[in-house]
């Protein structure tokens, strides 16, 4: 639609023919000539409807942006939790390594010697039954 048509009035009158010098005599029962009307359909512009649609579209866009922001915030939180989990796994592995090194046989023997303990001879070892006696 051209800009001229957009701002034009809804109904445009056609040019009126020049008046005749002598009017025609009318016959009895003849009705007067009908006024000339445009063939254009009379339409009223519904500005309110367009405004409602624009507002609905704006709310839709606002909702999409809000969802994207929420997803971004969730992604940042998940990323931070992943970093924390990786740090905790590294700490657990370091502690497991220290425990394994501390419980190794040579380490235990060295700690026992420092405390003054000696290894028992194999011939003098026996088993002790700690289960209660049955009657």
C-alpha positions as protocol buffer text, in pm:
chain_id: "A"
residue {
  index: 1
  type: UNK
  ca { x: 0 y: 0 z: 0 }
}
residue {
  index: 2
  type: UNK
  ca { x: 147 y: 331 z: -99 }
}
residue {
  index: 3
  type: UNK
  ca { x: 207 y: 601 z: 159 }
}
residue {
  index: 4
  type: UNK
  ca { x: -43 y: 826 z: -15 }
}
residue {
  index: 5
  type: UNK
  ca { x: -312 y: 559 z: 17 }
}
residue {
  index: 6
  type: UNK
  ca { x: -226 y: 504 z: 382 }
}
residue {
  index: 7
  type: UNK
  ca { x: -287 y: 863 z: 482 }
}
residue {
  index: 8
  type: UNK
  ca { x: -576 y: 920 z: 244 }
}
residue {
  index: 9
  type: UNK
  ca { x: -926 y: 944 z: 378 }
}
residue {
  index: 10
  type: UNK
  ca { x: -1139 y: 634 z: 372 }
}
residue {
  index: 11
  type: UNK
  ca { x: -1373 y: 767 z: 105 }
}
residue {
  index: 12
  type: UNK
  ca { x: -1268 y: 992 z: -177 }
}
residue {
  index: 13
  type: UNK
  ca { x: -1536 y: 1174 z: -372 }
}
residue {
  index: 14
  type: UNK
  ca { x: -1523 y: 1165 z: -747 }
}
residue {
  index: 15
  type: UNK
  ca { x: -1522 y: 1496 z: -932 }
}
residue {
  index: 16
  type: UNK
  ca { x: -1866 y: 1644 z: -981 }
}
residue {
  index: 17
  type: UNK
  ca { x: -1957 y: 1707 z: -1344 }
}
residue {
  index: 18
  type: UNK
  ca { x: -2001 y: 2070 z: -1444 }
}
residue {
  index: 19
  type: UNK
  ca { x: -2359 y: 2192 z: -1396 }
}
residue {
  index: 20
  type: UNK
  ca { x: -2566 y: 2212 z: -1706 }
}
residue {
  index: 21
  type: UNK
  ca { x: -2712 y: 2539 z: -1805 }
}
residue {
  index: 22
  type: UNK
  ca { x: -3055 y: 2397 z: -1853 }
}
residue {
  index: 23
  type: UNK
  ca { x: -3182 y: 2130 z: -1622 }
}
residue {
  index: 24
  type: UNK
  ca { x: -3370 y: 1847 z: -1787 }
}
residue {
  index: 25
  type: UNK
  ca { x: -3738 y: 1840 z: -1720 }
}
residue {
  index: 26
  type: UNK
  ca { x: -3832 y: 1557 z: -1487 }
}
residue {
  index: 27
  type: UNK
  ca { x: -4113 y: 1325 z: -1553 }
}
residue {
  index: 28
  type: UNK
  ca { x: -4377 y: 1264 z: -1295 }
}
residue {
  index: 29
  type: UNK
  ca { x: -4278 y: 991 z: -1048 }
}
residue {
  index: 30
  type: UNK
  ca { x: -3910 y: 1010 z: -1133 }
}
residue {
  index: 31
  type: UNK
  ca { x: -3683 y: 1022 z: -828 }
}
residue {
  index: 32
  type: UNK
  ca { x: -3396 y: 1265 z: -799 }
}
residue {
  index: 33
  type: UNK
  ca { x: -3053 y: 1151 z: -912 }
}
residue {
  index: 34
  type: UNK
  ca { x: -2860 y: 955 z: -650 }
}
residue {
  index: 35
  type: UNK
  ca { x: -2536 y: 1112 z: -528 }
}
residue {
  index: 36
  type: UNK
  ca { x: -2220 y: 966 z: -679 }
}
residue {
  index: 37
  type: UNK
  ca { x: -2028 y: 747 z: -435 }
}
residue {
  index: 38
  type: UNK
  ca { x: -1688 y: 597 z: -451 }
}
residue {
  index: 39
  type: UNK
  ca { x: -1649 y: 230 z: -524 }
}
residue {
  index: 40
  type: UNK
  ca { x: -1403 y: 200 z: -236 }
}
residue {
  index: 41
  type: UNK
  ca { x: -1519 y: 4 z: 61 }
}
residue {
  index: 42
  type: UNK
  ca { x: -1556 y: 218 z: 370 }
}
residue {
  index: 43
  type: UNK
  ca { x: -1311 y: 91 z: 627 }
}
residue {
  index: 44
  type: UNK
  ca { x: -1223 y: 218 z: 967 }
}
residue {
  index: 45
  type: UNK
  ca { x: -871 y: 173 z: 1083 }
}
residue {
  index: 46
  type: UNK
  ca { x: -855 y: -28 z: 1402 }
}
residue {
  index: 47
  type: UNK
  ca { x: -564 y: 127 z: 1582 }
}
residue {
  index: 48
  type: UNK
  ca { x: -657 y: -33 z: 1911 }
}
residue {
  index: 49
  type: UNK
  ca { x: -623 y: -383 z: 1770 }
}
residue {
  index: 50
  type: UNK
  ca { x: -271 y: -313 z: 1644 }
}
residue {
  index: 51
  type: UNK
  ca { x: -170 y: -173 z: 1980 }
}
residue {
  index: 52
  type: UNK
  ca { x: -298 y: -484 z: 2156 }
}
residue {
  index: 53
  type: UNK
  ca { x: -102 y: -708 z: 1920 }
}
residue {
  index: 54
  type: UNK
  ca { x: 214 y: -501 z: 1968 }
}
residue {
  index: 55
  type: UNK
  ca { x: 177 y: -523 z: 2346 }
}
residue {
  index: 56
  type: UNK
  ca { x: 126 y: -900 z: 2328 }
}
residue {
  index: 57
  type: UNK
  ca { x: 430 y: -933 z: 2104 }
}
residue {
  index: 58
  type: UNK
  ca { x: 635 y: -720 z: 2347 }
}
residue {
  index: 59
  type: UNK
  ca { x: 532 y: -946 z: 2636 }
}
residue {
  index: 60
  type: UNK
  ca { x: 627 y: -1249 z: 2430 }
}
residue {
  index: 61
  type: UNK
  ca { x: 971 y: -1105 z: 2360 }
}
residue {
  index: 62
  type: UNK
  ca { x: 1010 y: -1010 z: 2725 }
}
residue {
  index: 63
  type: UNK
  ca { x: 929 y: -1369 z: 2822 }
}
residue {
  index: 64
  type: UNK
  ca { x: 1186 y: -1509 z: 2580 }
}
residue {
  index: 65
  type: UNK
  ca { x: 1453 y: -1276 z: 2717 }
}
residue {
  index: 66
  type: UNK
  ca { x: 1361 y: -1366 z: 3077 }
}
residue {
  index: 67
  type: UNK
  ca { x: 1388 y: -1738 z: 3000 }
}
residue {
  index: 68
  type: UNK
  ca { x: 1728 y: -1687 z: 2834 }
}
residue {
  index: 69
  type: UNK
  ca { x: 1855 y: -1495 z: 3137 }
}
residue {
  index: 70
  type: UNK
  ca { x: 1732 y: -1770 z: 3371 }
}
residue {
  index: 71
  type: UNK
  ca { x: 1904 y: -2037 z: 3161 }
}
residue {
  index: 72
  type: UNK
  ca { x: 2226 y: -1836 z: 3162 }
}
residue {
  index: 73
  type: UNK
  ca { x: 2217 y: -1799 z: 3540 }
}
residue {
  index: 74
  type: UNK
  ca { x: 2155 y: -2174 z: 3580 }
}
residue {
  index: 75
  type: UNK
  ca { x: 2447 y: -2246 z: 3347 }
}
residue {
  index: 76
  type: UNK
  ca { x: 2678 y: -2025 z: 3556 }
}
residue {
  index: 77
  type: UNK
  ca { x: 2567 y: -2203 z: 3876 }
}
residue {
  index: 78
  type: UNK
  ca { x: 2624 y: -2546 z: 3720 }
}
residue {
  index: 79
  type: UNK
  ca { x: 2967 y: -2438 z: 3598 }
}
residue {
  index: 80
  type: UNK
  ca { x: 3065 y: -2325 z: 3949 }
}
residue {
  index: 81
  type: UNK
  ca { x: 2941 y: -2653 z: 4097 }
}
residue {
  index: 82
  type: UNK
  ca { x: 3144 y: -2849 z: 3839 }
}
residue {
  index: 83
  type: UNK
  ca { x: 3459 y: -2658 z: 3938 }
}
residue {
  index: 84
  type: UNK
  ca { x: 3393 y: -2723 z: 4308 }
}
residue {
  index: 85
  type: UNK
  ca { x: 3333 y: -3093 z: 4238 }
}
residue {
  index: 86
  type: UNK
  ca { x: 3663 y: -3118 z: 4047 }
}
residue {
  index: 87
  type: UNK
  ca { x: 3849 y: -2954 z: 4338 }
}
residue {
  index: 88
  type: UNK
  ca { x: 3690 y: -3192 z: 4590 }
}
residue {
  index: 89
  type: UNK
  ca { x: 3782 y: -3494 z: 4376 }
}
residue {
  index: 90
  type: UNK
  ca { x: 4143 y: -3374 z: 4362 }
}
residue {
  index: 91
  type: UNK
  ca { x: 4147 y: -3330 z: 4741 }
}
residue {
  index: 92
  type: UNK
  ca { x: 4001 y: -3680 z: 4790 }
}
residue {
  index: 93
  type: UNK
  ca { x: 4265 y: -3832 z: 4563 }
}
residue {
  index: 94
  type: UNK
  ca { x: 4543 y: -3650 z: 4750 }
}
residue {
  index: 95
  type: UNK
  ca { x: 4407 y: -3774 z: 5086 }
}
residue {
  index: 96
  type: UNK
  ca { x: 4373 y: -4131 z: 4954 }
}
residue {
  index: 97
  type: UNK
  ca { x: 4733 y: -4117 z: 4835 }
}
residue {
  index: 98
  type: UNK
  ca { x: 4855 y: -3995 z: 5175 }
}
residue {
  index: 99
  type: UNK
  ca { x: 4653 y: -4268 z: 5351 }
}
residue {
  index: 100
  type: UNK
  ca { x: 4796 y: -4534 z: 5121 }
}
residue {
  index: 101
  type: UNK
  ca { x: 5151 y: -4411 z: 5180 }
}
residue {
  index: 102
  type: UNK
  ca { x: 5098 y: -4393 z: 5558 }
}
residue {
  index: 103
  type: UNK
  ca { x: 4953 y: -4744 z: 5579 }
}
residue {
  index: 104
  type: UNK
  ca { x: 5231 y: -4906 z: 5374 }
}
residue {
  index: 105
  type: UNK
  ca { x: 5426 y: -5185 z: 5552 }
}
residue {
  index: 106
  type: UNK
  ca { x: 5762 y: -5001 z: 5564 }
}
residue {
  index: 107
  type: UNK
  ca { x: 5599 y: -4692 z: 5715 }
}
residue {
  index: 108
  type: UNK
  ca { x: 5421 y: -4897 z: 5981 }
}
residue {
  index: 109
  type: UNK
  ca { x: 5745 y: -5083 z: 6072 }
}
residue {
  index: 110
  type: UNK
  ca { x: 5940 y: -4756 z: 6100 }
}
residue {
  index: 111
  type: UNK
  ca { x: 5672 y: -4604 z: 6326 }
}
residue {
  index: 112
  type: UNK
  ca { x: 5672 y: -4918 z: 6546 }
}
residue {
  index: 113
  type: UNK
  ca { x: 6051 y: -4910 z: 6586 }
}
residue {
  index: 114
  type: UNK
  ca { x: 6036 y: -4544 z: 6689 }
}
residue {
  index: 115
  type: UNK
  ca { x: 5787 y: -4639 z: 6961 }
}
residue {
  index: 116
  type: UNK
  ca { x: 6017 y: -4921 z: 7081 }
}
residue {
  index: 117
  type: UNK
  ca { x: 5818 y: -5213 z: 6951 }
}
residue {
  index: 118
  type: UNK
  ca { x: 5991 y: -5520 z: 6811 }
}
residue {
  index: 119
  type: UNK
  ca { x: 5865 y: -5792 z: 6583 }
}
residue {
  index: 120
  type: UNK
  ca { x: 5757 y: -6111 z: 6756 }
}
residue {
  index: 121
  type: UNK
  ca { x: 5937 y: -6432 z: 6661 }
}
residue {
  index: 122
  type: UNK
  ca { x: 5730 y: -6656 z: 6435 }
}
residue {
  index: 123
  type: UNK
  ca { x: 5762 y: -6958 z: 6669 }
}
residue {
  index: 124
  type: UNK
  ca { x: 5605 y: -6775 z: 6963 }
}
residue {
  index: 125
  type: UNK
  ca { x: 5292 y: -6658 z: 6784 }
}
residue {
  index: 126
  type: UNK
  ca { x: 4959 y: -6828 z: 6841 }
}
residue {
  index: 127
  type: UNK
  ca { x: 4592 y: -6760 z: 6793 }
}
residue {
  index: 128
  type: UNK
  ca { x: 4364 y: -6653 z: 7074 }
}
residue {
  index: 129
  type: UNK
  ca { x: 3997 y: -6749 z: 7060 }
}
residue {
  index: 130
  type: UNK
  ca { x: 3788 y: -6456 z: 7176 }
}
residue {
  index: 131
  type: UNK
  ca { x: 3450 y: -6619 z: 7112 }
}
residue {
  index: 132
  type: UNK
  ca { x: 3249 y: -6692 z: 7430 }
}
residue {
  index: 133
  type: UNK
  ca { x: 3256 y: -7053 z: 7543 }
}
residue {
  index: 134
  type: UNK
  ca { x: 2947 y: -7257 z: 7464 }
}
residue {
  index: 135
  type: UNK
  ca { x: 2777 y: -7448 z: 7744 }
}
